[in-house]
Amino acid sequence: MPVTVYTKTTCAPCRALKQWLKMKQIEYVEKNVEDATNLNEMLQKTGFMSVPQTVVGDRVITGPNFSLLSELLNVQNA
């Protein structure tokens, strides 16, 4: 399932989420919303202005919700 993470450079929860994904060896595409194109895309897909926003397939996860991501990506949250 494709994973896209919308982030900002100065966002600590974004860094934590990316670190968690790397630790779980989950491939993802990062899109920094400081670029207006990525911001507009995130708004269209998620309807939210806050980051991180993670899109897994058609599912939108707001914030670093590790337990939900673990469930959707079929990995252990430990």
mmCIF file of the N, C-alpha and C atoms, coordinates in Angstrom:
data_MODEL
# 
_entry.id   MODEL 
# 
loop_
_atom_site.group_PDB 
_atom_site.id 
_atom_site.type_symbol 
_atom_site.label_atom_id 
_atom_site.label_alt_id 
_atom_site.label_comp_id 
_atom_site.label_asym_id 
_atom_site.label_entity_id 
_atom_site.label_seq_id 
_atom_site.pdbx_PDB_ins_code 
_atom_site.Cartn_x 
_atom_site.Cartn_y 
_atom_site.Cartn_z 
_atom_site.occupancy 
_atom_site.B_iso_or_equiv 
_atom_site.pdbx_formal_charge 
_atom_site.auth_seq_id 
_atom_site.auth_comp_id 
_atom_site.auth_asym_id 
_atom_site.auth_atom_id 
_atom_site.pdbx_PDB_model_num 
ATOM 1   N N  . MET A 1 1  ? 0.847  -1.179 0.000  1.00 0.00 ? 1  MET A N  1 
ATOM 2   C CA . MET A 1 1  ? 0.000  0.000  0.000  1.00 0.00 ? 1  MET A CA 1 
ATOM 3   C C  . MET A 1 1  ? 0.892  1.241  0.000  1.00 0.00 ? 1  MET A C  1 
ATOM 4   N N  . PRO A 1 2  ? 0.651  2.205  -0.870 1.00 0.00 ? 2  PRO A N  1 
ATOM 5   C CA . PRO A 1 2  ? 1.487  3.412  -0.887 1.00 0.00 ? 2  PRO A CA 1 
ATOM 6   C C  . PRO A 1 2  ? 1.283  4.266  0.367  1.00 0.00 ? 2  PRO A C  1 
ATOM 7   N N  . VAL A 1 3  ? 2.384  4.820  0.869  1.00 0.00 ? 3  VAL A N  1 
ATOM 8   C CA . VAL A 1 3  ? 2.352  5.674  2.056  1.00 0.00 ? 3  VAL A CA 1 
ATOM 9   C C  . VAL A 1 3  ? 2.944  7.022  1.690  1.00 0.00 ? 3  VAL A C  1 
ATOM 10  N N  . THR A 1 4  ? 2.189  8.091  1.949  1.00 0.00 ? 4  THR A N  1 
ATOM 11  C CA . THR A 1 4  ? 2.658  9.456  1.719  1.00 0.00 ? 4  THR A CA 1 
ATOM 12  C C  . THR A 1 4  ? 2.575  10.207 3.040  1.00 0.00 ? 4  THR A C  1 
ATOM 13  N N  . VAL A 1 5  ? 3.649  10.909 3.384  1.00 0.00 ? 5  VAL A N  1 
ATOM 14  C CA . VAL A 1 5  ? 3.688  11.681 4.620  1.00 0.00 ? 5  VAL A CA 1 
ATOM 15  C C  . VAL A 1 5  ? 3.882  13.150 4.269  1.00 0.00 ? 5  VAL A C  1 
ATOM 16  N N  . TYR A 1 6  ? 2.946  13.978 4.703  1.00 0.00 ? 6  TYR A N  1 
ATOM 17  C CA . TYR A 1 6  ? 3.042  15.428 4.509  1.00 0.00 ? 6  TYR A CA 1 
ATOM 18  C C  . TYR A 1 6  ? 3.673  16.017 5.765  1.00 0.00 ? 6  TYR A C  1 
ATOM 19  N N  . THR A 1 7  ? 4.747  16.793 5.577  1.00 0.00 ? 7  THR A N  1 
ATOM 20  C CA . THR A 1 7  ? 5.545  17.283 6.692  1.00 0.00 ? 7  THR A CA 1 
ATOM 21  C C  . THR A 1 7  ? 5.899  18.759 6.535  1.00 0.00 ? 7  THR A C  1 
ATOM 22  N N  . LYS A 1 8  ? 6.526  19.283 7.584  1.00 0.00 ? 8  LYS A N  1 
ATOM 23  C CA . LYS A 1 8  ? 7.189  20.588 7.568  1.00 0.00 ? 8  LYS A CA 1 
ATOM 24  C C  . LYS A 1 8  ? 8.569  20.392 8.172  1.00 0.00 ? 8  LYS A C  1 
ATOM 25  N N  . THR A 1 9  ? 9.507  21.182 7.764  1.00 0.00 ? 9  THR A N  1 
ATOM 26  C CA . THR A 1 9  ? 10.887 21.051 8.219  1.00 0.00 ? 9  THR A CA 1 
ATOM 27  C C  . THR A 1 9  ? 11.016 21.173 9.732  1.00 0.00 ? 9  THR A C  1 
ATOM 28  N N  . THR A 1 10 ? 10.290 22.086 10.347 1.00 0.00 ? 10 THR A N  1 
ATOM 29  C CA . THR A 1 10 ? 10.440 22.365 11.776 1.00 0.00 ? 10 THR A CA 1 
ATOM 30  C C  . THR A 1 10 ? 9.509  21.546 12.666 1.00 0.00 ? 10 THR A C  1 
ATOM 31  N N  . CYS A 1 11 ? 8.849  20.546 12.131 1.00 0.00 ? 11 CYS A N  1 
ATOM 32  C CA . CYS A 1 11 ? 7.824  19.784 12.853 1.00 0.00 ? 11 CYS A CA 1 
ATOM 33  C C  . CYS A 1 11 ? 8.433  18.582 13.576 1.00 0.00 ? 11 CYS A C  1 
ATOM 34  N N  . ALA A 1 12 ? 8.479  18.641 14.916 1.00 0.00 ? 12 ALA A N  1 
ATOM 35  C CA . ALA A 1 12 ? 9.031  17.534 15.710 1.00 0.00 ? 12 ALA A CA 1 
ATOM 36  C C  . ALA A 1 12 ? 8.194  16.250 15.569 1.00 0.00 ? 12 ALA A C  1 
ATOM 37  N N  . PRO A 1 13 ? 6.853  16.308 15.606 1.00 0.00 ? 13 PRO A N  1 
ATOM 38  C CA . PRO A 1 13 ? 6.077  15.084 15.398 1.00 0.00 ? 13 PRO A CA 1 
ATOM 39  C C  . PRO A 1 13 ? 6.315  14.466 14.014 1.00 0.00 ? 13 PRO A C  1 
ATOM 40  N N  . CYS A 1 14 ? 6.585  15.303 13.021 1.00 0.00 ? 14 CYS A N  1 
ATOM 41  C CA . CYS A 1 14 ? 6.900  14.793 11.674 1.00 0.00 ? 14 CYS A CA 1 
ATOM 42  C C  . CYS A 1 14 ? 8.196  14.000 11.701 1.00 0.00 ? 14 CYS A C  1 
ATOM 43  N N  . ARG A 1 15 ? 9.209  14.530 12.382 1.00 0.00 ? 15 ARG A N  1 
ATOM 44  C CA . ARG A 1 15 ? 10.488 13.825 12.486 1.00 0.00 ? 15 ARG A CA 1 
ATOM 45  C C  . ARG A 1 15 ? 10.314 12.494 13.212 1.00 0.00 ? 15 ARG A C  1 
ATOM 46  N N  . ALA A 1 16 ? 9.515  12.487 14.274 1.00 0.00 ? 16 ALA A N  1 
ATOM 47  C CA . ALA A 1 16 ? 9.273  11.250 15.024 1.00 0.00 ? 16 ALA A CA 1 
ATOM 48  C C  . ALA A 1 16 ? 8.570  10.219 14.147 1.00 0.00 ? 16 ALA A C  1 
ATOM 49  N N  . LEU A 1 17 ? 7.607  10.665 13.369 1.00 0.00 ? 17 LEU A N  1 
ATOM 50  C CA . LEU A 1 17 ? 6.877  9.761  12.483 1.00 0.00 ? 17 LEU A CA 1 
ATOM 51  C C  . LEU A 1 17 ? 7.800  9.175  11.423 1.00 0.00 ? 17 LEU A C  1 
ATOM 52  N N  . LYS A 1 18 ? 8.611  10.017 10.804 1.00 0.00 ? 18 LYS A N  1 
ATOM 53  C CA . LYS A 1 18 ? 9.537  9.531  9.775  1.00 0.00 ? 18 LYS A CA 1 
ATOM 54  C C  . LYS A 1 18 ? 10.541 8.546  10.369 1.00 0.00 ? 18 LYS A C  1 
ATOM 55  N N  . GLN A 1 19 ? 11.024 8.823  11.584 1.00 0.00 ? 19 GLN A N  1 
ATOM 56  C CA . GLN A 1 19 ? 11.955 7.917  12.251 1.00 0.00 ? 19 GLN A CA 1 
ATOM 57  C C  . GLN A 1 19 ? 11.276 6.565  12.518 1.00 0.00 ? 19 GLN A C  1 
ATOM 58  N N  . TRP A 1 20 ? 10.027 6.592  12.960 1.00 0.00 ? 20 TRP A N  1 
ATOM 59  C CA . TRP A 1 20 ? 9.280  5.367  13.237 1.00 0.00 ? 20 TRP A CA 1 
ATOM 60  C C  . TRP A 1 20 ? 9.101  4.556  11.949 1.00 0.00 ? 20 TRP A C  1 
ATOM 61  N N  . LEU A 1 21 ? 8.727  5.224  10.858 1.00 0.00 ? 21 LEU A N  1 
ATOM 62  C CA . LEU A 1 21 ? 8.546  4.529  9.583  1.00 0.00 ? 21 LEU A CA 1 
ATOM 63  C C  . LEU A 1 21 ? 9.855  3.886  9.118  1.00 0.00 ? 21 LEU A C  1 
ATOM 64  N N  . LYS A 1 22 ? 10.956 4.601  9.266  1.00 0.00 ? 22 LYS A N  1 
ATOM 65  C CA . LYS A 1 22 ? 12.259 4.050  8.883  1.00 0.00 ? 22 LYS A CA 1 
ATOM 66  C C  . LYS A 1 22 ? 12.611 2.847  9.749  1.00 0.00 ? 22 LYS A C  1 
ATOM 67  N N  . MET A 1 23 ? 12.355 2.951  11.058 1.00 0.00 ? 23 MET A N  1 
ATOM 68  C CA . MET A 1 23 ? 12.643 1.864  11.979 1.00 0.00 ? 23 MET A CA 1 
ATOM 69  C C  . MET A 1 23 ? 11.838 0.606  11.618 1.00 0.00 ? 23 MET A C  1 
ATOM 70  N N  . LYS A 1 24 ? 10.606 0.816  11.148 1.00 0.00 ? 24 LYS A N  1 
ATOM 71  C CA . LYS A 1 24 ? 9.743  -0.300 10.759 1.00 0.00 ? 24 LYS A CA 1 
ATOM 72  C C  . LYS A 1 24 ? 9.997  -0.747 9.319  1.00 0.00 ? 24 LYS A C  1 
ATOM 73  N N  . GLN A 1 25 ? 10.954 -0.086 8.662  1.00 0.00 ? 25 GLN A N  1 
ATOM 74  C CA . GLN A 1 25 ? 11.337 -0.384 7.272  1.00 0.00 ? 25 GLN A CA 1 
ATOM 75  C C  . GLN A 1 25 ? 10.145 -0.249 6.312  1.00 0.00 ? 25 GLN A C  1 
ATOM 76  N N  . ILE A 1 26 ? 9.382  0.811  6.517  1.00 0.00 ? 26 ILE A N  1 
ATOM 77  C CA . ILE A 1 26 ? 8.234  1.103  5.666  1.00 0.00 ? 26 ILE A CA 1 
ATOM 78  C C  . ILE A 1 26 ? 8.642  2.202  4.690  1.00 0.00 ? 26 ILE A C  1 
ATOM 79  N N  . GLU A 1 27 ? 8.538  1.904  3.419  1.00 0.00 ? 27 GLU A N  1 
ATOM 80  C CA . GLU A 1 27 ? 8.847  2.905  2.397  1.00 0.00 ? 27 GLU A CA 1 
ATOM 81  C C  . GLU A 1 27 ? 7.722  3.926  2.337  1.00 0.00 ? 27 GLU A C  1 
ATOM 82  N N  . TYR A 1 28 ? 8.099  5.185  2.167  1.00 0.00 ? 28 TYR A N  1 
ATOM 83  C CA . TYR A 1 28 ? 7.113  6.254  2.090  1.00 0.00 ? 28 TYR A CA 1 
ATOM 84  C C  . TYR A 1 28 ? 7.646  7.374  1.220  1.00 0.00 ? 28 TYR A C  1 
ATOM 85  N N  . VAL A 1 29 ? 6.726  8.194  0.762  1.00 0.00 ? 29 VAL A N  1 
ATOM 86  C CA . VAL A 1 29 ? 7.074  9.402  0.016  1.00 0.00 ? 29 VAL A CA 1 
ATOM 87  C C  . VAL A 1 29 ? 6.806  10.577 0.946  1.00 0.00 ? 29 VAL A C  1 
ATOM 88  N N  . GLU A 1 30 ? 7.814  11.415 1.126  1.00 0.00 ? 30 GLU A N  1 
ATOM 89  C CA . GLU A 1 30 ? 7.653  12.606 1.952  1.00 0.00 ? 30 GLU A CA 1 
ATOM 90  C C  . GLU A 1 30 ? 7.365  13.805 1.063  1.00 0.00 ? 30 GLU A C  1 
ATOM 91  N N  . LYS A 1 31 ? 6.362  14.581 1.461  1.00 0.00 ? 31 LYS A N  1 
ATOM 92  C CA . LYS A 1 31 ? 6.024  15.803 0.730  1.00 0.00 ? 31 LYS A CA 1 
ATOM 93  C C  . LYS A 1 31 ? 5.983  16.953 1.734  1.00 0.00 ? 31 LYS A C  1 
ATOM 94  N N  . ASN A 1 32 ? 6.926  17.871 1.589  1.00 0.00 ? 32 ASN A N  1 
ATOM 95  C CA . ASN A 1 32 ? 7.029  19.010 2.477  1.00 0.00 ? 32 ASN A CA 1 
ATOM 96  C C  . ASN A 1 32 ? 6.019  20.077 2.054  1.00 0.00 ? 32 ASN A C  1 
ATOM 97  N N  . VAL A 1 33 ? 5.142  20.449 2.986  1.00 0.00 ? 33 VAL A N  1 
ATOM 98  C CA . VAL A 1 33 ? 4.068  21.395 2.665  1.00 0.00 ? 33 VAL A CA 1 
ATOM 99  C C  . VAL A 1 33 ? 4.540  22.843 2.655  1.00 0.00 ? 33 VAL A C  1 
ATOM 100 N N  . GLU A 1 34 ? 5.841  23.071 2.868  1.00 0.00 ? 34 GLU A N  1 
ATOM 101 C CA . GLU A 1 34 ? 6.371  24.414 2.679  1.00 0.00 ? 34 GLU A CA 1 
ATOM 102 C C  . GLU A 1 34 ? 6.397  24.755 1.194  1.00 0.00 ? 34 GLU A C  1 
ATOM 103 N N  . ASP A 1 35 ? 6.261  23.730 0.361  1.00 0.00 ? 35 ASP A N  1 
ATOM 104 C CA . ASP A 1 35 ? 6.075  23.892 -1.087 1.00 0.00 ? 35 ASP A CA 1 
ATOM 105 C C  . ASP A 1 35 ? 4.567  24.001 -1.327 1.00 0.00 ? 35 ASP A C  1 
ATOM 106 N N  . ALA A 1 36 ? 4.122  25.073 -1.956 1.00 0.00 ? 36 ALA A N  1 
ATOM 107 C CA . ALA A 1 36 ? 2.694  25.343 -2.143 1.00 0.00 ? 36 ALA A CA 1 
ATOM 108 C C  . ALA A 1 36 ? 1.970  24.215 -2.880 1.00 0.00 ? 36 ALA A C  1 
ATOM 109 N N  . THR A 1 37 ? 2.641  23.575 -3.821 1.00 0.00 ? 37 THR A N  1 
ATOM 110 C CA . THR A 1 37 ? 2.022  22.466 -4.555 1.00 0.00 ? 37 THR A CA 1 
ATOM 111 C C  . THR A 1 37 ? 1.687  21.321 -3.605 1.00 0.00 ? 37 THR A C  1 
ATOM 112 N N  . ASN A 1 38 ? 2.627  20.982 -2.720 1.00 0.00 ? 38 ASN A N  1 
ATOM 113 C CA . ASN A 1 38 ? 2.393  19.913 -1.750 1.00 0.00 ? 38 ASN A CA 1 
ATOM 114 C C  . ASN A 1 38 ? 1.324  20.299 -0.739 1.00 0.00 ? 38 ASN A C  1 
ATOM 115 N N  . LEU A 1 39 ? 1.312  21.570 -0.324 1.00 0.00 ? 39 LEU A N  1 
ATOM 116 C CA . LEU A 1 39 ? 0.295  22.046 0.607  1.00 0.00 ? 39 LEU A CA 1 
ATOM 117 C C  . LEU A 1 39 ? -1.092 21.913 -0.007 1.00 0.00 ? 39 LEU A C  1 
ATOM 118 N N  . ASN A 1 40 ? -1.243 22.354 -1.246 1.00 0.00 ? 40 ASN A N  1 
ATOM 119 C CA . ASN A 1 40 ? -2.547 22.252 -1.917 1.00 0.00 ? 40 ASN A CA 1 
ATOM 120 C C  . ASN A 1 40 ? -2.972 20.797 -2.085 1.00 0.00 ? 40 ASN A C  1 
ATOM 121 N N  . GLU A 1 41 ? -2.021 19.935 -2.416 1.00 0.00 ? 41 GLU A N  1 
ATOM 122 C CA . GLU A 1 41 ? -2.326 18.516 -2.563 1.00 0.00 ? 41 GLU A CA 1 
ATOM 123 C C  . GLU A 1 41 ? -2.801 17.929 -1.230 1.00 0.00 ? 41 GLU A C  1 
ATOM 124 N N  . MET A 1 42 ? -2.103 18.277 -0.132 1.00 0.00 ? 42 MET A N  1 
ATOM 125 C CA . MET A 1 42 ? -2.491 17.781 1.185  1.00 0.00 ? 42 MET A CA 1 
ATOM 126 C C  . MET A 1 42 ? -3.889 18.256 1.555  1.00 0.00 ? 42 MET A C  1 
ATOM 127 N N  . LEU A 1 43 ? -4.168 19.523 1.308  1.00 0.00 ? 43 LEU A N  1 
ATOM 128 C CA . LEU A 1 43 ? -5.495 20.060 1.626  1.00 0.00 ? 43 LEU A CA 1 
ATOM 129 C C  . LEU A 1 43 ? -6.585 19.341 0.849  1.00 0.00 ? 43 LEU A C  1 
ATOM 130 N N  . GLN A 1 44 ? -6.345 19.055 -0.421 1.00 0.00 ? 44 GLN A N  1 
ATOM 131 C CA . GLN A 1 44 ? -7.330 18.346 -1.234 1.00 0.00 ? 44 GLN A CA 1 
ATOM 132 C C  . GLN A 1 44 ? -7.535 16.919 -0.750 1.00 0.00 ? 44 GLN A C  1 
ATOM 133 N N  . LYS A 1 45 ? -6.436 16.228 -0.380 1.00 0.00 ? 45 LYS A N  1 
ATOM 134 C CA . LYS A 1 45 ? -6.530 14.828 0.029  1.00 0.00 ? 45 LYS A CA 1 
ATOM 135 C C  . LYS A 1 45 ? -7.048 14.650 1.448  1.00 0.00 ? 45 LYS A C  1 
ATOM 136 N N  . THR A 1 46 ? -6.649 15.560 2.367  1.00 0.00 ? 46 THR A N  1 
ATOM 137 C CA . THR A 1 46 ? -6.946 15.339 3.779  1.00 0.00 ? 46 THR A CA 1 
ATOM 138 C C  . THR A 1 46 ? -7.974 16.310 4.351  1.00 0.00 ? 46 THR A C  1 
ATOM 139 N N  . GLY A 1 47 ? -8.018 17.527 3.816  1.00 0.00 ? 47 GLY A N  1 
ATOM 140 C CA . GLY A 1 47 ? -8.912 18.538 4.363  1.00 0.00 ? 47 GLY A CA 1 
ATOM 141 C C  . GLY A 1 47 ? -8.349 19.215 5.612  1.00 0.00 ? 47 GLY A C  1 
ATOM 142 N N  . PHE A 1 48 ? -7.102 18.899 5.976  1.00 0.00 ? 48 PHE A N  1 
ATOM 143 C CA . PHE A 1 48 ? -6.489 19.452 7.181  1.00 0.00 ? 48 PHE A CA 1 
ATOM 144 C C  . PHE A 1 48 ? -5.286 20.316 6.836  1.00 0.00 ? 48 PHE A C  1 
ATOM 145 N N  . MET A 1 49 ? -4.995 21.284 7.730  1.00 0.00 ? 49 MET A N  1 
ATOM 146 C CA . MET A 1 49 ? -3.820 22.146 7.575  1.00 0.00 ? 49 MET A CA 1 
ATOM 147 C C  . MET A 1 49 ? -2.658 21.688 8.438  1.00 0.00 ? 49 MET A C  1 
ATOM 148 N N  . SER A 1 50 ? -2.911 20.830 9.433  1.00 0.00 ? 50 SER A N  1 
ATOM 149 C CA . SER A 1 50 ? -1.860 20.434 10.368 1.00 0.00 ? 50 SER A CA 1 
ATOM 150 C C  . SER A 1 50 ? -1.016 19.295 9.801  1.00 0.00 ? 50 SER A C  1 
ATOM 151 N N  . VAL A 1 51 ? 0.215  19.195 10.295 1.00 0.00 ? 51 VAL A N  1 
ATOM 152 C CA . VAL A 1 51 ? 1.108  18.111 9.917  1.00 0.00 ? 51 VAL A CA 1 
ATOM 153 C C  . VAL A 1 51 ? 1.591  17.429 11.193 1.00 0.00 ? 51 VAL A C  1 
ATOM 154 N N  . PRO A 1 52 ? 1.971  16.175 11.122 1.00 0.00 ? 52 PRO A N  1 
ATOM 155 C CA . PRO A 1 52 ? 2.013  15.346 9.929  1.00 0.00 ? 52 PRO A CA 1 
ATOM 156 C C  . PRO A 1 52 ? 0.639  14.808 9.562  1.00 0.00 ? 52 PRO A C  1 
ATOM 157 N N  . GLN A 1 53 ? 0.448  14.636 8.279  1.00 0.00 ? 53 GLN A N  1 
ATOM 158 C CA . GLN A 1 53 ? -0.695 13.928 7.720  1.00 0.00 ? 53 GLN A CA 1 
ATOM 159 C C  . GLN A 1 53 ? -0.110 12.753 6.955  1.00 0.00 ? 53 GLN A C  1 
ATOM 160 N N  . THR A 1 54 ? -0.608 11.568 7.218  1.00 0.00 ? 54 THR A N  1 
ATOM 161 C CA . THR A 1 54 ? -0.122 10.383 6.532  1.00 0.00 ? 54 THR A CA 1 
ATOM 162 C C  . THR A 1 54 ? -1.271 9.787  5.742  1.00 0.00 ? 54 THR A C  1 
ATOM 163 N N  . VAL A 1 55 ? -1.030 9.499  4.488  1.00 0.00 ? 55 VAL A N  1 
ATOM 164 C CA . VAL A 1 55 ? -2.035 8.863  3.640  1.00 0.00 ? 55 VAL A CA 1 
ATOM 165 C C  . VAL A 1 55 ? -1.538 7.457  3.335  1.00 0.00 ? 55 VAL A C  1 
ATOM 166 N N  . VAL A 1 56 ? -2.326 6.472  3.766  1.00 0.00 ? 56 VAL A N  1 
ATOM 167 C CA . VAL A 1 56 ? -2.024 5.065  3.522  1.00 0.00 ? 56 VAL A CA 1 
ATOM 168 C C  . VAL A 1 56 ? -3.143 4.542  2.632  1.00 0.00 ? 56 VAL A C  1 
ATOM 169 N N  . GLY A 1 57 ? -2.822 4.323  1.362  1.00 0.00 ? 57 GLY A N  1 
ATOM 170 C CA . GLY A 1 57 ? -3.870 3.973  0.415  1.00 0.00 ? 57 GLY A CA 1 
ATOM 171 C C  . GLY A 1 57 ? -4.846 5.130  0.312  1.00 0.00 ? 57 GLY A C  1 
ATOM 172 N N  . ASP A 1 58 ? -6.096 4.900  0.713  1.00 0.00 ? 58 ASP A N  1 
ATOM 173 C CA . ASP A 1 58 ? -7.117 5.955  0.716  1.00 0.00 ? 58 ASP A CA 1 
ATOM 174 C C  . ASP A 1 58 ? -7.381 6.495  2.120  1.00 0.00 ? 58 ASP A C  1 
ATOM 175 N N  . ARG A 1 59 ? -6.669 5.989  3.099  1.00 0.00 ? 59 ARG A N  1 
ATOM 176 C CA . ARG A 1 59 ? -6.914 6.337  4.506  1.00 0.00 ? 59 ARG A CA 1 
ATOM 177 C C  . ARG A 1 59 ? -6.009 7.477  4.940  1.00 0.00 ? 59 ARG A C  1 
ATOM 178 N N  . VAL A 1 60 ? -6.578 8.466  5.634  1.00 0.00 ? 60 VAL A N  1 
ATOM 179 C CA . VAL A 1 60 ? -5.819 9.620  6.137  1.00 0.00 ? 60 VAL A CA 1 
ATOM 180 C C  . VAL A 1 60 ? -5.643 9.472  7.645  1.00 0.00 ? 60 VAL A C  1 
ATOM 181 N N  . ILE A 1 61 ? -4.403 9.605  8.112  1.00 0.00 ? 61 ILE A N  1 
ATOM 182 C CA . ILE A 1 61 ? -4.103 9.544  9.537  1.00 0.00 ? 61 ILE A CA 1 
ATOM 183 C C  . ILE A 1 61 ? -3.502 10.882 9.931  1.00 0.00 ? 61 ILE A C  1 
ATOM 184 N N  . THR A 1 62 ? -4.134 11.540 10.892 1.00 0.00 ? 62 THR A N  1 
ATOM 185 C CA . THR A 1 62 ? -3.668 12.838 11.369 1.00 0.00 ? 62 THR A CA 1 
ATOM 186 C C  . THR A 1 62 ? -2.750 12.635 12.558 1.00 0.00 ? 62 THR A C  1 
ATOM 187 N N  . GLY A 1 63 ? -1.592 13.286 12.518 1.00 0.00 ? 63 GLY A N  1 
ATOM 188 C CA . GLY A 1 63 ? -0.644 13.185 13.619 1.00 0.00 ? 63 GLY A CA 1 
ATOM 189 C C  . GLY A 1 63 ? 0.125  11.877 13.572 1.00 0.00 ? 63 GLY A C  1 
ATOM 190 N N  . PRO A 1 64 ? 1.039  11.710 14.537 1.00 0.00 ? 64 PRO A N  1 
ATOM 191 C CA . PRO A 1 64 ? 1.816  10.472 14.586 1.00 0.00 ? 64 PRO A CA 1 
ATOM 192 C C  . PRO A 1 64 ? 1.052  9.390  15.351 1.00 0.00 ? 64 PRO A C  1 
ATOM 193 N N  . ASN A 1 65 ? 0.012  8.854  14.746 1.00 0.00 ? 65 ASN A N  1 
ATOM 194 C CA . ASN A 1 65 ? -0.832 7.832  15.384 1.00 0.00 ? 65 ASN A CA 1 
ATOM 195 C C  . ASN A 1 65 ? -0.219 6.453  15.112 1.00 0.00 ? 65 ASN A C  1 
ATOM 196 N N  . PHE A 1 66 ? 0.769  6.098  15.930 1.00 0.00 ? 66 PHE A N  1 
ATOM 197 C CA . PHE A 1 66 ? 1.534  4.878  15.689 1.00 0.00 ? 66 PHE A CA 1 
ATOM 198 C C  . PHE A 1 66 ? 0.697  3.609  15.801 1.00 0.00 ? 66 PHE A C  1 
ATOM 199 N N  . SER A 1 67 ? -0.259 3.576  16.722 1.00 0.00 ? 67 SER A N  1 
ATOM 200 C CA . SER A 1 67 ? -1.069 2.356  16.858 1.00 0.00 ? 67 SER A CA 1 
ATOM 201 C C  . SER A 1 67 ? -1.944 2.136  15.629 1.00 0.00 ? 67 SER A C  1 
ATOM 202 N N  . LEU A 1 68 ? -2.556 3.177  15.100 1.00 0.00 ? 68 LEU A N  1 
ATOM 203 C CA . LEU A 1 68 ? -3.367 3.028  13.887 1.00 0.00 ? 68 LEU A CA 1 
ATOM 204 C C  . LEU A 1 68 ? -2.488 2.683  12.691 1.00 0.00 ? 68 LEU A C  1 
ATOM 205 N N  . LEU A 1 69 ? -1.342 3.336  12.577 1.00 0.00 ? 69 LEU A N  1 
ATOM 206 C CA . LEU A 1 69 ? -0.423 3.025  11.485 1.00 0.00 ? 69 LEU A CA 1 
ATOM 207 C C  . LEU A 1 69 ? 0.061  1.574  11.565 1.00 0.00 ? 69 LEU A C  1 
ATOM 208 N N  . SER A 1 70 ? 0.341  1.106  12.767 1.00 0.00 ? 70 SER A N  1 
ATOM 209 C CA . SER A 1 70 ? 0.764  -0.287 12.950 1.00 0.00 ? 70 SER A CA 1 
ATOM 210 C C  . SER A 1 70 ? -0.302 -1.242 12.431 1.00 0.00 ? 70 SER A C  1 
ATOM 211 N N  . GLU A 1 71 ? -1.540 -0.931 12.762 1.00 0.00 ? 71 GLU A N  1 
ATOM 212 C CA . GLU A 1 71 ? -2.658 -1.771 12.324 1.00 0.00 ? 71 GLU A CA 1 
ATOM 213 C C  . GLU A 1 71 ? -2.798 -1.755 10.797 1.00 0.00 ? 71 GLU A C  1 
ATOM 214 N N  . LEU A 1 72 ? -2.769 -0.572 10.207 1.00 0.00 ? 72 LEU A N  1 
ATOM 215 C CA . LEU A 1 72 ? -2.951 -0.438 8.749  1.00 0.00 ? 72 LEU A CA 1 
ATOM 216 C C  . LEU A 1 72 ? -1.791 -1.029 7.966  1.00 0.00 ? 72 LEU A C  1 
ATOM 217 N N  . LEU A 1 73 ? -0.581 -0.902 8.512  1.00 0.00 ? 73 LEU A N  1 
ATOM 218 C CA . LEU A 1 73 ? 0.612  -1.351 7.798  1.00 0.00 ? 73 LEU A CA 1 
ATOM 219 C C  . LEU A 1 73 ? 1.057  -2.743 8.223  1.00 0.00 ? 73 LEU A C  1 
ATOM 220 N N  . ASN A 1 74 ? 0.294  -3.332 9.149  1.00 0.00 ? 74 ASN A N  1 
ATOM 221 C CA . ASN A 1 74 ? 0.544  -4.700 9.596  1.00 0.00 ? 74 ASN A CA 1 
ATOM 222 C C  . ASN A 1 74 ? 1.948  -4.869 10.174 1.00 0.00 ? 74 ASN A C  1 
ATOM 223 N N  . VAL A 1 75 ? 2.313  -3.958 11.089 1.00 0.00 ? 75 VAL A N  1 
ATOM 224 C CA . VAL A 1 75 ? 3.589  -4.051 11.803 1.00 0.00 ? 75 VAL A CA 1 
ATOM 225 C C  . VAL A 1 75 ? 3.319  -3.915 13.299 1.00 0.00 ? 75 VAL A C  1 
ATOM 226 N N  . GLN A 1 76 ? 4.261  -4.377 14.113 1.00 0.00 ? 76 GLN A N  1 
ATOM 227 C CA . GLN A 1 76 ? 4.114  -4.253 15.558 1.00 0.00 ? 76 GLN A CA 1 
ATOM 228 C C  . GLN A 1 76 ? 4.504  -2.857 15.999 1.00 0.00 ? 76 GLN A C  1 
ATOM 229 N N  . ASN A 1 77 ? 3.758  -2.317 16.954 1.00 0.00 ? 77 ASN A N  1 
ATOM 230 C CA . ASN A 1 77 ? 4.049  -0.988 17.489 1.00 0.00 ? 77 ASN A CA 1 
ATOM 231 C C  . ASN A 1 77 ? 4.823  -1.142 18.793 1.00 0.00 ? 77 ASN A C  1 
ATOM 232 N N  . ALA A 1 78 ? 6.059  -1.567 18.666 1.00 0.00 ? 78 ALA A N  1 
ATOM 233 C CA . ALA A 1 78 ? 6.887  -1.727 19.873 1.00 0.00 ? 78 ALA A CA 1 
ATOM 234 C C  . ALA A 1 78 ? 8.297  -1.265 19.594 1.00 0.00 ? 78 ALA A C  1 
# 
